[in-house]
Amino acid sequence: RLGRSQQRRIWLVMGAVILGFGVWAMHFIGMLAFRLDCLVRYEGWITALSMLPGVSAAFVALHIIGQRRASKWQLTSAGIIIALGIGLMHYTGMAAIRLDGILRYDVLLFVLSIVAAAVLAIGALFIRLYIVSLPIGRKAFVPSIVGGIVMGGAISSMHYIAMSAAYFIPNQPHS
């Protein structure tokens, strides 16, 4: 519908909100499942704000895949923007954490989380475009499924590497 519809903008915005909210919800449910040995709560307004980069990244992704043609530069730029949106969503969500301790990050893993998301997001866009050019790519769902799987890898790898980068220091060490 994004490529052929006269209401392209409406579909694009609705799709971005649904996809972005879905990615954000997966992330936040994962954060709620994460357990620490101290009191943890979330600042509501920052948590809500963390949704916006996910929706924005989804908008960019859907805009690019909805075009009939995209240059290598557009795909690469879009992949980087998507990765930054995913990373900003994650790290803003982490900034919403209020805990009985201190949250710090390993800088190398922090950077690696964004790089991994960028490489996989760019890969997802290029793979989808390549599959569209193949005879099997004429079936609209095949490129979307394969590209979606790789994009899911971008999102989940960013999250897991970022969580590996995080270390929590309790205010009162356990004896």
N, C-alpha and C positions, 0 to 999 in steps of 0.2 A: 504493500500500500504506500510505502514511503516514496518509491520510485515512480509510481504511476498515478497517484491520487491528486485530484484538484485541491483537496483539503490537506495537502502535504504537511503544512505547518501545524495543524491541529494534531495529526497523527504523530508527528515528530515530538511535540511537547508532551502529549499523553504517553507515548512510549518511553520518553526520557524520564518522566515522573514515575511511571510504574517500574521500569528497570532500575533506575537509581534508588528508589525506595526499597526495592527488593534486595539490592546489594547492601544497602545500609542496614536493613532489617536483619539480614544474615550476619552481618558484622556485629551488630549490637546484641543479638541473641547469643552469639559466641562470647561476647564480652560478659554478658550476664552469667554464662556458664563457667567463666573463668573464676577460680577460687584462690584467694590469698588468705594468709593467716592474720589478717587484720581487718578492721572495719573499712568497708568500701561503699561509697555511694557515688552518684553521678550528678553533676550540675546540669539541671534540666535544659537551660537555654543554650548551653554549649553543645549538649547532646543533640538538640534539635538543629542547631546550626551545622553540625557535622553532616547532615543529610544533603546540604546544598552542593558540595563538591561531587558527591556521587551522582546526583541528578545531572549536574553540568557535564560530567564525564560521559554519562549515558547519552546526553544530547549530542555531544561531539561524535561519539561512536555511531549512533543511528544516522546522523546527518551524513557522515562519510559513506556508510554502507548503502545509504539510500540514493546516492548519486550513480549515474550511469557509468561515469569514468572518474578516476582519481589518479593524480600523478603520484610518483614515488615520494615526492616532497610532501604532498598533502597527507598521504598515508603515514609517513614517518612523523610529521608534526602532530597529526591526530593521535597517534599512538603515545607520543610523549605527553600530550595534554591529558589523555585518558589516564595514564600512569600517575601524573601529578594530581589529578582529581581523586583517584583511588587513594593515593598516599595522603592527601590532605584530609579526605574523609576519615581515614584511619587515625591519623595523628591528632586531628581535632577531637575525635571521639575519645582518644586516650587522654587528651588535655582536660576532658570533662570529669575524669576520675578524681574523686576526693577520697584519700585514704589516710589511714593512721600510719604514715610513713612517707617515703620519698620515692619518686619514679625517676629513673635515669635511663639513658640509652647508650649502647655501644655505637659509636659513630660509624664504624665500618659497616656494621649490619644495617644501620639506619639507611645509609647510602645504597647498600646492596638491595634493600627492599624496594626502593624506587627504581633502581636500574633493572631489577628482575621484572617488575611490573611493566616498565617501558619496553624491554626486549620482547616480552610475551604479547603485549598489546599491539606493538608494531607487527609482530609475527602473525597475530590473529587477523589483522586487517589485510596483510599481504597474502596470507593463505586463502582467505575468503575470496579475494580478487582473482587469485590464480585458479581456484576451483571453478569460479564462474566462467572462466575462459575455456574450460574443458567440456566435452560432451555431457559428462555426468552433472556438470554444474548448471545445466539447463533446468534441472529440477530445483526449484527455489529453496527447498529446505536443506539440501545437502551442503552448500557452502555456509549457510547460516549455522547448521549444527556443528560442523567442523570448526569454523571460526569462533563460535560460541564456546566450544570446549577449551580452545586455546585461550580465549579471553577469560574464561573462568579460572584457568591456570594463572593468569596475570593477577587476578584479584586475590585468589587464595595464597599464591606464593608471596605476594606483597604482605598479606596479613600474617602469615606464619613466620616469615623472616623478620618482620617488624616486632612480633611478639618475642622472638628470640633475642632481638636487640634490647628489649626492655628488661630492666632489672629493678626490683622493688626492695627498698631498704626499710625495714620496720623501725618505727621510733623506739620501741622497746624490744630488744632482741630476746628471743625465747631462751630459757636456761636449759 
